Amino acid sequence: MVVGSSVTALPLPRYCGSVSDLVEDEGGNCGDEQGGRLIYIIGGELEELVESRIVNDVPIDKLLQRATGTSDKRSLIFNARDV
């Protein structure tokens, strides 16, 4: 599992390219049939290509169990094969 956050101007697809070798694909030693995951915390709009590869999109407020609308950040989860 790789975790990243949008703290720089590096676009998400470029970030994925820089960490893709760190995410185990199917057949790796992650313990499940789907392989590793990338969890990326981001706010704002996403490119259509990025949106098409998201497995799960969870508002950060929900993860932190706080009032909805506190933050525009969300946690995007991608399978290894989509990184």
Backbone as CSV, one residue per row, in Angstrom:
resi,resn,N_x,N_y,N_z,CA_x,CA_y,CA_z,C_x,C_y,C_z
1,MET,0.848,-1.167,0.000,0.000,0.000,0.000,0.895,1.231,0.000
2,VAL,0.556,2.178,-0.854,1.261,3.452,-0.929,0.252,4.546,-0.620
3,VAL,0.647,5.515,0.205,-0.221,6.642,0.552,0.464,7.928,0.098
4,GLY,-0.293,8.790,-0.573,0.233,10.065,-1.029,-0.770,11.168,-0.789
5,SER,-0.298,12.403,-0.934,-1.157,13.553,-0.737,-0.779,14.649,-1.720
6,SER,-1.732,15.460,-2.096,-1.490,16.521,-3.063,-0.942,17.769,-2.378
7,VAL,0.300,17.711,-1.950,0.916,18.854,-1.282,1.809,19.651,-2.232
8,THR,1.998,19.167,-3.450,2.791,19.880,-4.446,1.978,20.033,-5.722
9,ALA,2.567,20.677,-6.685,1.886,20.877,-7.964,2.028,19.685,-8.904
10,LEU,2.616,18.597,-8.434,2.810,17.404,-9.256,1.448,16.790,-9.583
11,PRO,1.087,16.692,-10.870,-0.205,16.107,-11.237,-0.290,14.637,-10.808
12,LEU,-1.480,14.201,-10.456,-1.682,12.835,-9.982,-1.160,11.777,-10.949
13,PRO,-1.428,11.862,-12.267,-0.882,10.829,-13.166,0.657,10.759,-13.113
14,ARG,1.294,11.893,-12.987,2.766,11.899,-12.893,3.229,11.291,-11.567
15,TYR,2.514,11.596,-10.488,2.828,11.004,-9.186,2.695,9.477,-9.278
16,CYS,1.629,9.008,-9.912,1.422,7.561,-10.068,2.603,6.917,-10.783
17,GLY,3.105,7.585,-11.808,4.257,7.063,-12.535,5.488,6.948,-11.656
18,SER,5.622,7.871,-10.709,6.809,7.849,-9.848,6.718,6.815,-8.728
19,VAL,5.516,6.338,-8.400,5.384,5.354,-7.319,4.887,3.992,-7.796
20,SER,4.642,3.839,-9.085,4.042,2.599,-9.593,4.872,1.366,-9.256
21,ASP,6.189,1.496,-9.195,7.021,0.335,-8.863,6.951,-0.023,-7.382
22,LEU,6.364,0.841,-6.552,6.232,0.566,-5.123,4.944,-0.177,-4.780
23,VAL,3.999,-0.194,-5.714,2.699,-0.836,-5.479,2.734,-2.233,-6.083
24,GLU,2.568,-3.255,-5.246,2.564,-4.638,-5.721,1.342,-4.888,-6.588
25,ASP,1.548,-5.485,-7.738,0.445,-5.851,-8.618,-0.042,-7.245,-8.238
26,GLU,-1.050,-7.745,-8.918,-1.567,-9.090,-8.655,-0.432,-10.099,-8.645
27,GLY,-0.529,-11.060,-7.769,0.501,-12.074,-7.671,1.629,-11.669,-6.735
28,GLY,1.566,-10.442,-6.219,2.574,-9.980,-5.271,2.342,-10.600,-3.903
29,ASN,2.980,-10.064,-2.911,2.838,-10.640,-1.567,1.974,-9.757,-0.682
30,CYS,0.901,-9.214,-1.239,0.002,-8.355,-0.475,-1.086,-9.138,0.253
31,GLY,-1.210,-10.411,-0.040,-2.156,-11.234,0.696,-3.564,-11.275,0.132
32,ASP,-3.819,-10.618,-0.987,-5.134,-10.767,-1.603,-4.987,-10.798,-3.118
33,GLU,-6.050,-11.198,-3.783,-5.977,-11.417,-5.224,-5.932,-10.128,-6.036
34,GLN,-6.243,-8.996,-5.436,-6.259,-7.755,-6.193,-4.935,-6.990,-6.125
35,GLY,-3.998,-7.430,-5.356,-2.720,-6.744,-5.274,-2.773,-5.513,-4.390
36,GLY,-1.762,-4.650,-4.568,-1.614,-3.467,-3.728,-2.577,-2.350,-4.078
37,ARG,-2.485,-1.282,-3.318,-3.358,-0.127,-3.496,-2.554,1.158,-3.367
38,LEU,-3.048,2.185,-4.011,-2.579,3.547,-3.805,-3.738,4.298,-3.179
39,ILE,-3.487,4.936,-2.063,-4.472,5.809,-1.425,-3.922,7.221,-1.555
40,TYR,-4.678,8.091,-2.181,-4.201,9.436,-2.461,-5.204,10.447,-1.938
41,ILE,-4.740,11.388,-1.138,-5.600,12.411,-0.551,-5.470,13.677,-1.390
42,ILE,-6.610,14.167,-1.856,-6.609,15.305,-2.785,-7.887,16.129,-2.601
43,GLY,-7.828,17.368,-2.994,-9.004,18.235,-3.012,-9.175,18.782,-4.414
44,GLY,-10.338,19.323,-4.692,-10.563,19.951,-5.987,-11.007,18.992,-7.074
45,GLU,-10.931,19.489,-8.297,-11.392,18.742,-9.469,-10.352,17.717,-9.921
46,LEU,-10.832,16.672,-10.580,-9.966,15.612,-11.091,-10.096,15.504,-12.600
47,GLU,-9.026,15.045,-13.221,-9.064,14.777,-14.651,-9.952,13.556,-14.903
48,GLU,-10.573,13.503,-16.074,-11.466,12.397,-16.430,-10.744,11.054,-16.386
49,LEU,-9.499,11.016,-16.839,-8.711,9.781,-16.810,-8.541,9.273,-15.386
50,VAL,-8.271,10.177,-14.467,-8.102,9.802,-13.059,-9.418,9.268,-12.507
51,GLU,-10.509,9.969,-12.742,-11.820,9.551,-12.232,-12.209,8.164,-12.722
52,SER,-11.816,7.813,-13.932,-12.199,6.519,-14.498,-11.474,5.348,-13.831
53,ARG,-10.430,5.619,-13.071,-9.639,4.539,-12.465,-9.810,4.425,-10.953
54,ILE,-10.634,5.254,-10.368,-10.843,5.240,-8.919,-11.680,4.027,-8.519
55,VAL,-11.215,3.291,-7.521,-11.967,2.162,-6.971,-12.944,2.657,-5.911
56,ASN,-12.487,3.627,-5.103,-13.321,4.178,-4.048,-12.922,5.628,-3.826
57,ASP,-13.898,6.474,-3.566,-13.693,7.909,-3.340,-14.415,8.251,-2.040
58,VAL,-13.645,8.493,-0.969,-14.232,8.703,0.349,-13.893,10.110,0.848
59,PRO,-14.898,10.924,1.179,-14.621,12.245,1.736,-13.784,12.123,3.019
60,ILE,-12.788,12.985,3.158,-11.899,12.928,4.319,-12.685,13.172,5.607
61,ASP,-13.758,13.979,5.531,-14.600,14.206,6.712,-15.192,12.898,7.226
62,LYS,-15.595,12.030,6.315,-16.158,10.739,6.714,-15.089,9.870,7.372
63,LEU,-13.885,9.850,6.798,-12.799,9.058,7.383,-12.434,9.536,8.776
64,LEU,-12.470,10.844,8.986,-12.104,11.425,10.281,-13.293,11.563,11.217
65,GLN,-14.456,11.121,10.760,-15.692,11.146,11.540,-15.988,12.541,12.090
66,ARG,-15.983,13.507,11.173,-16.308,14.876,11.570,-17.400,15.418,10.652
67,ALA,-17.884,16.611,10.957,-18.998,17.202,10.227,-18.711,17.297,8.724
68,THR,-19.711,16.956,7.925,-19.597,17.044,6.478,-19.390,18.500,6.060
69,GLY,-18.506,18.706,5.077,-18.248,20.045,4.578,-17.109,20.765,5.267
70,THR,-16.461,20.117,6.219,-15.325,20.724,6.917,-14.150,20.889,5.962
71,SER,-13.994,19.937,5.039,-12.881,19.952,4.095,-13.354,19.495,2.723
72,ASP,-12.682,19.982,1.677,-12.996,19.506,0.323,-12.103,18.323,-0.051
73,LYS,-11.222,17.908,0.856,-10.302,16.802,0.591,-11.051,15.477,0.578
74,ARG,-10.502,14.545,-0.184,-11.065,13.197,-0.225,-9.953,12.193,-0.432
75,SER,-10.233,10.980,-0.087,-9.270,9.893,-0.207,-9.670,9.039,-1.396
76,LEU,-8.774,8.977,-2.396,-9.020,8.187,-3.591,-8.247,6.887,-3.479
77,ILE,-8.890,5.796,-3.805,-8.216,4.494,-3.739,-8.148,3.898,-5.138
78,PHE,-6.935,3.465,-5.501,-6.678,2.873,-6.814,-6.071,1.490,-6.637
79,ASN,-6.430,0.551,-7.500,-5.770,-0.757,-7.536,-4.397,-0.597,-8.180
80,ALA,-3.488,-1.504,-7.867,-2.121,-1.452,-8.390,-2.101,-1.388,-9.905
81,ARG,-2.939,-2.151,-10.563,-2.917,-2.203,-12.036,-3.325,-0.865,-12.658
82,ASP,-3.981,0.016,-11.902,-4.408,1.315,-12.417,-3.455,2.447,-12.063
83,VAL,-2.396,2.129,-11.338,-1.401,3.133,-10.963,-0.426,3.201,-12.055
